[in-house]
């Protein structure tokens, strides 16, 4: 449950977000396919003319993506801790 102004939104209620404008709408809204502006469509057609790599879809399941993200976060966190430990060791050695 959360409150926005005088509105109380409870679990199970639909809240929709307009991805183009950022507008938050109470209730379930119909989905519409994404549309490219004319300028973006022109730019993307130029990029399509010179690109070599084609990505058709992500072959990972949602669970695989989540597992990979967890591994990445663990990797970055462990390197951060290692950097802190090395810094402390180096500054401790330098002080003596």
LOMARGU-850064 format. One record per residue (C-alpha): residue number from 1; residue in three letters; x negated, y negated, z. Coordinates in Angstrom, 3 decimals, padded with zeros to 6 digits. Layout:
N
<rec><i>NUM</i><aa>ala</aa><X>X</X><Y>Y</Y><Z>Z</Z></rec>
...
This chain:
96
<rec><i>1</i><aa>unk</aa><X>000.000</X><Y>000.000</Y><Z>000.000</Z></rec>
<rec><i>2</i><aa>unk</aa><X>-001.162</X><Y>-003.524</Y><Z>-000.705</Z></rec>
<rec><i>3</i><aa>unk</aa><X>000.390</X><Y>-006.961</Y><Z>-000.622</Z></rec>
<rec><i>4</i><aa>unk</aa><X>000.073</X><Y>-009.692</Y><Z>-003.229</Z></rec>
<rec><i>5</i><aa>unk</aa><X>001.795</X><Y>-012.911</Y><Z>-002.228</Z></rec>
<rec><i>6</i><aa>unk</aa><X>005.290</X><Y>-011.859</Y><Z>-001.168</Z></rec>
<rec><i>7</i><aa>unk</aa><X>005.203</X><Y>-008.571</Y><Z>-003.146</Z></rec>
<rec><i>8</i><aa>unk</aa><X>004.515</X><Y>-005.268</Y><Z>-001.376</Z></rec>
<rec><i>9</i><aa>unk</aa><X>003.217</X><Y>-002.527</Y><Z>-003.677</Z></rec>
<rec><i>10</i><aa>unk</aa><X>003.476</X><Y>000.968</Y><Z>-002.228</Z></rec>
<rec><i>11</i><aa>unk</aa><X>001.918</X><Y>004.265</Y><Z>-003.237</Z></rec>
<rec><i>12</i><aa>unk</aa><X>003.476</X><Y>005.691</Y><Z>-006.373</Z></rec>
<rec><i>13</i><aa>unk</aa><X>004.517</X><Y>002.346</Y><Z>-007.869</Z></rec>
<rec><i>14</i><aa>unk</aa><X>003.137</X><Y>001.487</Y><Z>-011.294</Z></rec>
<rec><i>15</i><aa>unk</aa><X>000.852</X><Y>-001.505</Y><Z>-011.724</Z></rec>
<rec><i>16</i><aa>unk</aa><X>-000.300</X><Y>-002.241</Y><Z>-015.280</Z></rec>
<rec><i>17</i><aa>unk</aa><X>-003.205</X><Y>-004.339</Y><Z>-016.490</Z></rec>
<rec><i>18</i><aa>unk</aa><X>-003.359</X><Y>-006.197</Y><Z>-019.780</Z></rec>
<rec><i>19</i><aa>unk</aa><X>-006.942</X><Y>-005.478</Y><Z>-020.851</Z></rec>
<rec><i>20</i><aa>unk</aa><X>-007.041</X><Y>-008.464</Y><Z>-023.202</Z></rec>
<rec><i>21</i><aa>unk</aa><X>-005.762</X><Y>-011.166</Y><Z>-020.879</Z></rec>
<rec><i>22</i><aa>unk</aa><X>-006.395</X><Y>-009.626</Y><Z>-017.457</Z></rec>
<rec><i>23</i><aa>unk</aa><X>-002.742</X><Y>-010.112</Y><Z>-016.532</Z></rec>
<rec><i>24</i><aa>unk</aa><X>-001.518</X><Y>-007.770</Y><Z>-013.775</Z></rec>
<rec><i>25</i><aa>unk</aa><X>002.043</X><Y>-006.562</Y><Z>-014.358</Z></rec>
<rec><i>26</i><aa>unk</aa><X>004.305</X><Y>-004.737</Y><Z>-011.926</Z></rec>
<rec><i>27</i><aa>unk</aa><X>005.751</X><Y>-001.612</Y><Z>-013.496</Z></rec>
<rec><i>28</i><aa>unk</aa><X>004.684</X><Y>000.777</Y><Z>-016.225</Z></rec>
<rec><i>29</i><aa>unk</aa><X>004.036</X><Y>-000.931</Y><Z>-019.549</Z></rec>
<rec><i>30</i><aa>unk</aa><X>003.938</X><Y>000.773</Y><Z>-022.954</Z></rec>
<rec><i>31</i><aa>unk</aa><X>000.429</X><Y>001.397</Y><Z>-024.263</Z></rec>
<rec><i>32</i><aa>unk</aa><X>-000.657</X><Y>-000.257</Y><Z>-027.459</Z></rec>
<rec><i>33</i><aa>unk</aa><X>-003.636</X><Y>000.777</Y><Z>-029.553</Z></rec>
<rec><i>34</i><aa>unk</aa><X>-006.649</X><Y>-001.529</Y><Z>-029.406</Z></rec>
<rec><i>35</i><aa>unk</aa><X>-006.862</X><Y>-004.043</Y><Z>-032.226</Z></rec>
<rec><i>36</i><aa>unk</aa><X>-009.983</X><Y>-005.715</Y><Z>-033.589</Z></rec>
<rec><i>37</i><aa>unk</aa><X>-009.981</X><Y>-009.386</Y><Z>-034.429</Z></rec>
<rec><i>38</i><aa>unk</aa><X>-010.849</X><Y>-010.221</Y><Z>-038.039</Z></rec>
<rec><i>39</i><aa>unk</aa><X>-014.264</X><Y>-011.564</Y><Z>-036.997</Z></rec>
<rec><i>40</i><aa>unk</aa><X>-015.113</X><Y>-008.489</Y><Z>-034.941</Z></rec>
<rec><i>41</i><aa>unk</aa><X>-013.882</X><Y>-006.193</Y><Z>-037.700</Z></rec>
<rec><i>42</i><aa>unk</aa><X>-016.157</X><Y>-007.967</Y><Z>-040.194</Z></rec>
<rec><i>43</i><aa>unk</aa><X>-019.124</X><Y>-007.763</Y><Z>-037.824</Z></rec>
<rec><i>44</i><aa>unk</aa><X>-018.519</X><Y>-004.061</Y><Z>-037.152</Z></rec>
<rec><i>45</i><aa>unk</aa><X>-018.294</X><Y>-003.341</Y><Z>-040.886</Z></rec>
<rec><i>46</i><aa>unk</aa><X>-021.744</X><Y>-004.959</Y><Z>-041.323</Z></rec>
<rec><i>47</i><aa>unk</aa><X>-023.088</X><Y>-002.797</Y><Z>-038.502</Z></rec>
<rec><i>48</i><aa>unk</aa><X>-021.518</X><Y>000.306</Y><Z>-040.074</Z></rec>
<rec><i>49</i><aa>unk</aa><X>-023.374</X><Y>-000.418</Y><Z>-043.329</Z></rec>
<rec><i>50</i><aa>unk</aa><X>-026.819</X><Y>-000.196</Y><Z>-041.693</Z></rec>
<rec><i>51</i><aa>unk</aa><X>-026.361</X><Y>002.216</Y><Z>-038.800</Z></rec>
<rec><i>52</i><aa>unk</aa><X>-027.845</X><Y>005.686</Y><Z>-038.944</Z></rec>
<rec><i>53</i><aa>unk</aa><X>-026.513</X><Y>007.270</Y><Z>-035.756</Z></rec>
<rec><i>54</i><aa>unk</aa><X>-022.894</X><Y>008.365</Y><Z>-035.697</Z></rec>
<rec><i>55</i><aa>unk</aa><X>-021.209</X><Y>009.136</Y><Z>-032.385</Z></rec>
<rec><i>56</i><aa>unk</aa><X>-017.853</X><Y>010.763</Y><Z>-032.896</Z></rec>
<rec><i>57</i><aa>unk</aa><X>-016.909</X><Y>011.545</Y><Z>-029.307</Z></rec>
<rec><i>58</i><aa>unk</aa><X>-018.243</X><Y>012.221</Y><Z>-025.857</Z></rec>
<rec><i>59</i><aa>unk</aa><X>-018.702</X><Y>015.970</Y><Z>-025.484</Z></rec>
<rec><i>60</i><aa>unk</aa><X>-018.777</X><Y>015.884</Y><Z>-021.689</Z></rec>
<rec><i>61</i><aa>unk</aa><X>-015.794</X><Y>016.631</Y><Z>-019.523</Z></rec>
<rec><i>62</i><aa>unk</aa><X>-014.806</X><Y>014.185</Y><Z>-016.786</Z></rec>
<rec><i>63</i><aa>unk</aa><X>-016.353</X><Y>016.512</Y><Z>-014.182</Z></rec>
<rec><i>64</i><aa>unk</aa><X>-019.660</X><Y>016.608</Y><Z>-016.100</Z></rec>
<rec><i>65</i><aa>unk</aa><X>-019.716</X><Y>012.826</Y><Z>-016.385</Z></rec>
<rec><i>66</i><aa>unk</aa><X>-019.089</X><Y>012.498</Y><Z>-012.645</Z></rec>
<rec><i>67</i><aa>unk</aa><X>-021.840</X><Y>015.035</Y><Z>-011.851</Z></rec>
<rec><i>68</i><aa>unk</aa><X>-024.293</X><Y>013.189</Y><Z>-014.112</Z></rec>
<rec><i>69</i><aa>unk</aa><X>-023.426</X><Y>009.871</Y><Z>-012.456</Z></rec>
<rec><i>70</i><aa>unk</aa><X>-023.996</X><Y>011.393</Y><Z>-009.010</Z></rec>
<rec><i>71</i><aa>unk</aa><X>-027.376</X><Y>012.745</Y><Z>-010.150</Z></rec>
<rec><i>72</i><aa>unk</aa><X>-028.301</X><Y>009.338</Y><Z>-011.560</Z></rec>
<rec><i>73</i><aa>unk</aa><X>-027.307</X><Y>007.511</Y><Z>-008.363</Z></rec>
<rec><i>74</i><aa>unk</aa><X>-029.254</X><Y>010.042</Y><Z>-006.264</Z></rec>
<rec><i>75</i><aa>unk</aa><X>-032.284</X><Y>009.637</Y><Z>-008.544</Z></rec>
<rec><i>76</i><aa>unk</aa><X>-032.206</X><Y>005.820</Y><Z>-008.345</Z></rec>
<rec><i>77</i><aa>unk</aa><X>-031.627</X><Y>005.872</Y><Z>-004.570</Z></rec>
<rec><i>78</i><aa>unk</aa><X>-034.469</X><Y>008.323</Y><Z>-003.941</Z></rec>
<rec><i>79</i><aa>unk</aa><X>-036.834</X><Y>006.202</Y><Z>-006.063</Z></rec>
<rec><i>80</i><aa>unk</aa><X>-035.772</X><Y>003.107</Y><Z>-004.150</Z></rec>
<rec><i>81</i><aa>unk</aa><X>-036.542</X><Y>004.846</Y><Z>-000.847</Z></rec>
<rec><i>82</i><aa>unk</aa><X>-039.878</X><Y>006.069</Y><Z>-002.215</Z></rec>
<rec><i>83</i><aa>unk</aa><X>-040.740</X><Y>002.509</Y><Z>-003.278</Z></rec>
<rec><i>84</i><aa>unk</aa><X>-039.909</X><Y>001.199</Y><Z>000.197</Z></rec>
<rec><i>85</i><aa>unk</aa><X>-042.039</X><Y>003.889</Y><Z>001.838</Z></rec>
<rec><i>86</i><aa>unk</aa><X>-044.971</X><Y>003.193</Y><Z>-000.503</Z></rec>
<rec><i>87</i><aa>unk</aa><X>-044.670</X><Y>-000.547</Y><Z>000.105</Z></rec>
<rec><i>88</i><aa>unk</aa><X>-044.690</X><Y>-000.016</Y><Z>003.861</Z></rec>
<rec><i>89</i><aa>unk</aa><X>-047.711</X><Y>002.297</Y><Z>003.604</Z></rec>
<rec><i>90</i><aa>unk</aa><X>-049.620</X><Y>-000.155</Y><Z>001.417</Z></rec>
<rec><i>91</i><aa>unk</aa><X>-048.841</X><Y>-003.182</Y><Z>003.538</Z></rec>
<rec><i>92</i><aa>unk</aa><X>-049.693</X><Y>-001.215</Y><Z>006.698</Z></rec>
<rec><i>93</i><aa>unk</aa><X>-053.044</X><Y>-000.190</Y><Z>005.214</Z></rec>
<rec><i>94</i><aa>unk</aa><X>-053.735</X><Y>-003.726</Y><Z>004.043</Z></rec>
<rec><i>95</i><aa>unk</aa><X>-053.119</X><Y>-005.166</Y><Z>007.521</Z></rec>
<rec><i>96</i><aa>unk</aa><X>-055.639</X><Y>-002.907</Y><Z>009.247</Z></rec>
